[in-house]
């Protein structure tokens, strides 16, 4: 058997599997014990699994109609953040219809063209924007078009 294995190794470049990332059984047991201890601590605090809720995302997928309004922590980063969002949208093939910034530079608004799967787009945008440390908060909101004011002196 070893002769065939050696031929196979030479031909295909087979390497024996040695994975150091697989945890040792002792580590698995200690982690399991830590999880049990955490569950006991929750019971001691008076919490049950029914009382625990999953993290609720502020922006629901159904709120997404193409508009994303965001607020930055620092106005100096406005141009960089806008460019990064544009690059991300281009990479994911989400097309930008409109981009505006507030006068202070801290706020901004992107209006994206809705694609075939708005739910997927909203998840991608939400995941990307929520992991950016420069963005203080964002929300899905479509801003109405501003109509030019009519002359009232007529």
C-alpha positions as CSV (number, residue, x, y, z in Angstrom):
1,X,0.0,0.0,0.0
2,X,2.8,2.4,0.8
3,X,4.3,1.9,-2.7
4,X,1.0,3.0,-4.3
5,X,0.8,5.9,-1.9
6,X,4.3,7.1,-2.8
7,X,3.5,6.9,-6.5
8,X,0.3,8.9,-5.9
9,X,2.2,11.5,-3.8
10,X,4.8,11.9,-6.6
11,X,2.2,12.3,-9.3
12,X,-0.4,14.5,-7.6
13,X,1.8,16.1,-5.0
14,X,-0.3,14.7,-2.1
15,X,0.5,16.0,1.3
16,X,-0.7,14.3,4.5
17,X,-3.2,16.2,6.4
18,X,-1.9,17.8,9.6
19,X,-4.3,20.4,10.8
20,X,-3.2,22.3,13.9
21,X,-6.4,24.2,14.0
22,X,-8.4,21.3,15.3
23,X,-8.8,21.8,19.1
24,X,-7.6,19.3,21.6
25,X,-10.3,17.3,23.4
26,X,-9.3,19.0,26.7
27,X,-10.0,22.4,25.2
28,X,-13.4,21.3,24.0
29,X,-14.3,20.0,27.4
30,X,-13.2,23.3,29.1
31,X,-15.2,25.4,26.6
32,X,-18.3,23.2,27.1
33,X,-17.9,23.6,30.9
34,X,-17.6,27.4,30.5
35,X,-20.8,27.5,28.5
36,X,-22.6,25.5,31.1
37,X,-21.3,27.8,33.8
38,X,-22.6,30.8,31.8
39,X,-26.0,29.1,31.6
40,X,-26.0,28.5,35.3
41,X,-25.1,32.2,35.9
42,X,-28.0,33.3,33.7
43,X,-30.4,31.1,35.7
44,X,-29.0,32.5,39.0
45,X,-29.7,36.0,37.6
46,X,-33.3,35.0,37.0
47,X,-33.2,35.0,33.2
48,X,-34.8,32.2,31.1
49,X,-34.2,31.5,27.5
50,X,-37.7,32.9,26.7
51,X,-36.7,36.2,28.2
52,X,-33.6,36.5,26.1
53,X,-34.2,38.1,22.7
54,X,-32.0,38.2,19.6
55,X,-30.3,41.4,18.6
56,X,-32.8,43.5,16.8
57,X,-31.6,45.4,13.8
58,X,-32.7,49.0,13.7
59,X,-33.1,49.0,9.9
60,X,-35.6,46.5,8.7
61,X,-35.3,45.0,5.2
62,X,-38.8,46.2,4.4
63,X,-37.8,49.8,5.1
64,X,-35.4,49.7,2.2
65,X,-36.7,51.6,-0.8
66,X,-33.3,52.7,-2.2
67,X,-32.5,55.5,0.1
68,X,-29.8,55.4,2.8
69,X,-29.2,58.4,5.1
70,X,-26.1,58.3,7.3
71,X,-24.3,60.4,10.0
72,X,-20.6,60.4,10.5
73,X,-18.6,60.8,13.7
74,X,-16.1,63.2,12.1
75,X,-16.8,65.5,9.2
76,X,-13.2,65.3,8.0
77,X,-13.8,61.7,6.9
78,X,-16.8,62.5,4.7
79,X,-15.1,62.3,1.4
80,X,-13.3,59.1,2.2
81,X,-16.4,57.4,3.5
82,X,-18.4,58.4,0.5
83,X,-15.8,57.1,-1.9
84,X,-15.6,53.8,0.1
85,X,-19.4,53.4,-0.1
86,X,-19.3,54.1,-3.9
87,X,-16.5,51.5,-4.4
88,X,-18.5,49.0,-2.4
89,X,-21.7,49.7,-4.3
90,X,-19.8,49.3,-7.6
91,X,-18.3,46.0,-6.5
92,X,-21.7,44.6,-5.5
93,X,-23.3,46.1,-8.7
94,X,-25.6,48.4,-6.8
95,X,-26.1,51.5,-8.8
96,X,-26.1,55.0,-7.2
97,X,-28.7,57.4,-8.6
98,X,-27.9,60.3,-6.3
99,X,-25.5,61.3,-3.5
100,X,-25.7,64.4,-1.4
101,X,-23.9,65.7,1.6
102,X,-25.1,68.0,4.3
103,X,-23.6,71.5,4.7
104,X,-21.8,70.5,7.9
105,X,-20.3,67.5,6.1
106,X,-21.3,65.1,8.9
107,X,-24.4,63.8,7.2
108,X,-25.0,62.3,3.8
109,X,-27.6,60.5,1.6
110,X,-27.3,57.9,-1.0
111,X,-30.1,56.9,-3.3
112,X,-29.6,53.6,-5.0
113,X,-31.5,52.1,-7.9
114,X,-33.5,49.1,-6.8
115,X,-32.3,45.9,-8.4
116,X,-33.9,42.6,-8.9
117,X,-33.5,41.6,-5.2
118,X,-33.9,44.6,-2.9
119,X,-33.7,42.4,0.2
120,X,-30.3,41.1,-0.8
121,X,-29.1,44.7,-1.5
122,X,-30.4,46.0,1.8
123,X,-28.6,43.2,3.7
124,X,-25.4,43.9,1.8
125,X,-25.6,47.7,2.5
126,X,-26.7,47.2,6.1
127,X,-23.8,44.8,6.7
128,X,-21.3,47.1,5.1
129,X,-22.5,50.3,6.7
130,X,-22.9,48.8,10.2
131,X,-19.3,47.6,10.3
132,X,-17.8,51.0,9.3
133,X,-16.5,52.7,12.5
134,X,-16.7,56.2,10.9
135,X,-20.5,56.0,10.6
136,X,-22.2,56.9,13.8
137,X,-25.6,55.7,12.5
138,X,-27.6,55.2,9.4
139,X,-31.2,54.5,8.4
140,X,-33.1,53.4,5.3
141,X,-35.1,56.5,4.2
142,X,-36.1,57.9,0.9
143,X,-35.8,61.6,0.9
144,X,-38.5,63.4,-1.1
145,X,-37.4,65.5,-4.1
146,X,-37.3,69.2,-3.2
147,X,-39.5,71.2,-5.5
148,X,-38.3,74.7,-6.5
149,X,-40.2,77.4,-4.7
150,X,-42.7,79.3,-6.8
151,X,-42.7,83.1,-6.8
152,X,-45.5,84.1,-4.5
153,X,-45.6,87.7,-5.5
154,X,-47.5,87.0,-8.7
